[in-house]
Amino acid sequence: MCSAVIPMAYDSPACQSVLHRIRSARPFVYGLTNYVAATLSANVLLAVGAAPAIGAAPGWASGFGGHAGAMWVNAAGLINCTAHDMVAAVEAATAHQVPWVLDPVAMGAGVDEYDAIIHDLAMRGPTVIRGNASEVMALAGGAATARGVETTASIAQAVPLARQLARMRNVIVAISGPEDHILAPDGRHVIVHGGHPLLTVVTGMGCALGGLVAAALAVTPAGADRLAAVAAAHALYARAAEIAAPSARGPASFTMDFVDALSRLQNGTGAETPG
């Protein structure tokens, strides 16, 4: 197994290739997420050129889950859809070999019934599990340290358990934090530096990242390097935050500038179009 940490940045060829493929293919990305994050998630996907659909209208879970280019399931979506909806979407995705992302929001915050649903979803073969340090640790069987939807654990604490989770479940595990760590079942470990602290004070930023990861998977076939695709989505997110932060007057203006920055990222050049 490879143990070296591999860096990924916005201007790396792999990241530029993912952005180019998303903008060219305009993949259909389906999501089950919570109403707090739905609008931002949709806008993030539209900004990079993907075509999102979000929610559990009658027939959507099994219909869209089986026919999307990729899908993401945000556990906090249980506040506006059902566990049955999530299972139906996951079963449809699995049947049609649609890659999907599980975001275990608030896992380990002390609600056993809710955690049990996330455990069940995690057993159903997600392509990627993406969360903060506390959520990943709790899902991997470590100490439950979350405070609501916020992490109280560090990246350093989470990485060893994330590595075990990736290997045991044959899944890519992505941990978001001051830097992002993405770990593969075969031991590869990618780190993405950058971003900005304002990402942590806007509701739904982590949830929307799950959608962007799904978009990257949608344009990356199973035989290709999905670890690099997942890391590329994190690098795009970090770069957009870096562009948006200097002109932001606070969290609200940062959100608008962040979506605008994503829309201006230029594939193939490592630059951004003028604002």
RAZI-V873689 format. One record per residue. N is the residue number from 1. RES is the residue in one small letter. PHI is phi as a letter, one per 20 degrees, with the letter a starting at -180 (NA if undefined). PSI is psi in degrees with one decimal (none if undefined). OMEGA is omega in whole degrees, 0 to 359 (none if undefined). Layout:
<<N	RES	PHI	PSI	OMEGA> <N	RES	PHI	PSI	OMEGA>>
This chain:
<<1	m	NA	144.2	178> <2	c	e	132.1	181> <3	s	d	-6.9	181> <4	a	f	144.8	177> <5	v	e	126.8	185> <6	i	d	126.5	178> <7	p	f	149.7	173> <8	m	c	129.9	179> <9	a	c	164.9	182> <10	y	g	-37.8	184> <11	d	e	8.0	176> <12	s	f	147.9	180> <13	p	g	-37.9	181> <14	a	f	-41.9	179> <15	c	f	-44.7	179> <16	q	f	-37.5	179> <17	s	f	-42.0	179> <18	v	f	-45.9	179> <19	l	f	-42.6	178> <20	h	f	-43.6	182> <21	r	f	-38.5	178> <22	i	f	-47.5	182> <23	r	f	-33.6	181> <24	s	f	-43.6	186> <25	a	e	-23.7	182> <26	r	l	60.4	187> <27	p	f	147.5	173> <28	f	f	120.3	182> <29	v	c	122.5	182> <30	y	d	140.2	180> <31	g	c	143.4	167> <32	l	d	106.9	182> <33	t	c	178.1	184> <34	n	e	158.4	184> <35	y	f	-22.0	178> <36	v	f	-36.9	187> <37	a	d	-7.1	190> <38	a	f	-45.7	184> <39	t	f	-46.7	179> <40	l	f	-42.0	180> <41	s	g	-45.0	179> <42	a	f	-42.7	181> <43	n	f	-37.2	176> <44	v	f	-45.2	180> <45	l	f	-42.4	178> <46	l	f	-36.1	183> <47	a	f	-31.0	180> <48	v	e	-2.3	176> <49	g	o	2.0	178> <50	a	e	167.1	181> <51	a	d	101.5	185> <52	p	e	151.9	164> <53	a	c	134.5	186> <54	i	c	132.9	173> <55	g	p	172.5	185> <56	a	c	52.7	171> <57	a	f	159.6	182> <58	p	g	124.6	178> <59	g	n	-12.5	184> <60	w	f	-43.1	187> <61	a	g	-51.1	181> <62	s	f	-33.3	181> <63	g	f	-57.5	181> <64	f	f	-35.0	179> <65	g	g	-31.7	181> <66	g	e	-13.6	187> <67	h	c	-2.3	177> <68	a	f	162.0	173> <69	g	f	-32.2	175> <70	a	a	169.8	186> <71	m	b	151.2	169> <72	w	c	142.7	180> <73	v	c	112.2	179> <74	n	e	117.7	187> <75	a	g	-31.1	178> <76	a	f	-9.8	172> <77	g	f	-12.9	177> <78	l	f	-13.3	176> <79	i	f	-14.7	179> <80	n	c	5.2	168> <81	c	b	-177.5	186> <82	t	d	163.8	174> <83	a	f	-34.7	177> <84	h	f	-42.2	177> <85	d	g	-45.7	182> <86	m	f	-43.7	179> <87	v	f	-41.0	179> <88	a	f	-42.6	179> <89	a	f	-44.2	181> <90	v	f	-42.5	179> <91	e	f	-40.1	178> <92	a	f	-42.7	179> <93	a	f	-44.2	180> <94	t	f	-43.2	181> <95	a	f	-31.9	183> <96	h	d	12.3	178> <97	q	l	40.5	175> <98	v	e	122.6	178> <99	p	f	146.4	181> <100	w	b	155.0	184> <101	v	d	133.5	174> <102	l	d	124.6	176> <103	d	d	104.5	186> <104	p	e	59.2	184> <105	v	g	130.7	176> <106	a	m	15.6	174> <107	m	f	132.7	178> <108	g	n	13.7	180> <109	a	e	4.7	174> <110	g	o	16.0	179> <111	v	d	97.2	190> <112	d	f	-41.6	182> <113	e	f	-42.5	179> <114	y	f	-46.2	180> <115	d	g	-35.9	181> <116	a	f	-36.3	178> <117	i	f	-42.0	179> <118	i	f	-41.9	177> <119	h	g	-42.4	179> <120	d	f	-44.7	179> <121	l	f	-40.1	181> <122	a	f	-24.7	178> <123	m	e	-5.4	186> <124	r	e	20.7	169> <125	g	m	46.0	174> <126	p	f	152.3	175> <127	t	f	-37.3	182> <128	v	c	139.4	166> <129	i	d	122.6	183> <130	r	c	123.3	180> <131	g	a	-176.0	175> <132	n	e	177.6	187> <133	a	f	-45.3	181> <134	s	f	-42.0	181> <135	e	f	-44.8	181> <136	v	f	-41.9	178> <137	m	f	-44.8	181> <138	a	f	-41.3	180> <139	l	f	-29.8	179> <140	a	e	-2.7	178> <141	g	n	10.2	178> <142	g	e	-170.3	181> <143	a	f	139.8	177> <144	a	e	110.3	186> <145	t	c	2.2	185> <146	a	f	149.7	172> <147	r	d	92.7	188> <148	g	m	-125.3	179> <149	v	e	3.6	183> <150	e	e	146.4	177> <151	t	e	145.9	170> <152	t	c	5.9	180> <153	a	d	160.7	179> <154	s	e	161.8	175> <155	i	g	-42.4	182> <156	a	g	-36.9	178> <157	q	f	-34.2	188> <158	a	e	-31.2	188> <159	v	g	-46.7	181> <160	p	f	-41.2	178> <161	l	f	-35.8	177> <162	a	f	-38.6	178> <163	r	f	-42.4	177> <164	q	f	-43.2	181> <165	l	f	-43.5	179> <166	a	g	-43.4	182> <167	r	f	-45.1	184> <168	m	f	-36.6	184> <169	r	e	0.1	182> <170	n	l	54.2	186> <171	v	c	148.2	171> <172	i	f	132.2	180> <173	v	d	124.7	179> <174	a	d	127.8	179> <175	i	d	122.5	178> <176	s	e	142.0	178> <177	g	a	-157.3	177> <178	p	g	-33.4	162> <179	e	c	154.7	183> <180	d	e	137.7	179> <181	h	d	129.2	182> <182	i	c	124.0	188> <183	l	c	137.9	181> <184	a	d	158.9	178> <185	p	g	-28.4	182> <186	d	e	6.2	176> <187	g	n	-10.0	178> <188	r	f	147.4	187> <189	h	b	114.4	180> <190	v	d	140.1	177> <191	i	c	137.3	178> <192	v	d	116.9	177> <193	h	e	167.8	175> <194	g	o	-156.0	186> <195	g	n	-160.7	181> <196	h	b	147.0	180> <197	p	g	-23.0	179> <198	l	f	-21.6	176> <199	l	g	-26.1	185> <200	t	e	-6.3	183> <201	v	d	16.8	175> <202	v	d	122.7	181> <203	t	f	131.0	173> <204	g	n	-1.1	182> <205	m	f	-44.0	178> <206	g	f	-39.7	179> <207	c	f	-43.4	180> <208	a	f	-31.3	176> <209	l	f	-36.1	176> <210	g	g	-38.8	177> <211	g	f	-39.9	179> <212	l	f	-37.8	175> <213	v	f	-42.1	178> <214	a	f	-40.4	178> <215	a	f	-40.8	178> <216	a	f	-39.4	178> <217	l	f	-35.1	183> <218	a	f	-25.4	181> <219	v	d	17.8	181> <220	t	c	104.2	183> <221	p	f	160.7	183> <222	a	g	-33.8	182> <223	g	e	-7.1	180> <224	a	e	-177.1	185> <225	d	e	90.9	181> <226	r	f	-26.8	175> <227	l	g	-46.1	179> <228	a	f	-37.3	179> <229	a	f	-43.3	179> <230	v	f	-44.4	178> <231	a	f	-37.2	179> <232	a	f	-40.3	178> <233	a	g	-41.0	178> <234	h	f	-37.5	179> <235	a	f	-38.8	176> <236	l	f	-43.4	180> <237	y	f	-45.7	181> <238	a	f	-42.8	182> <239	r	f	-41.5	179> <240	a	f	-38.8	178> <241	a	f	-40.0	179> <242	e	f	-36.0	179> <243	i	f	-41.1	187> <244	a	f	-33.9	190> <245	a	f	-43.8	186> <246	p	f	-32.3	182> <247	s	e	-5.8	184> <248	a	f	139.8	176> <249	r	e	-9.8	180> <250	g	r	-170.6	185> <251	p	g	-37.7	184> <252	a	f	-48.6	179> <253	s	f	-31.5	175> <254	f	g	-41.5	181> <255	t	g	-47.8	180> <256	m	f	-44.7	181> <257	d	f	-32.6	179> <258	f	f	-47.8	178> <259	v	f	-41.8	176> <260	d	f	-41.3	180> <261	a	f	-42.1	176> <262	l	g	-41.4	183> <263	s	f	-22.7	183> <264	r	e	-7.8	179> <265	l	f	132.4	185> <266	q	d	119.2	176> <267	n	f	145.2	174> <268	g	n	-10.7	184> <269	t	c	-18.9	185> <270	g	m	14.5	182> <271	a	c	-179.3	176> <272	e	c	148.2	174> <273	t	f	153.1	182> <274	p	g	145.9	178> <275	g	f	none	none>>
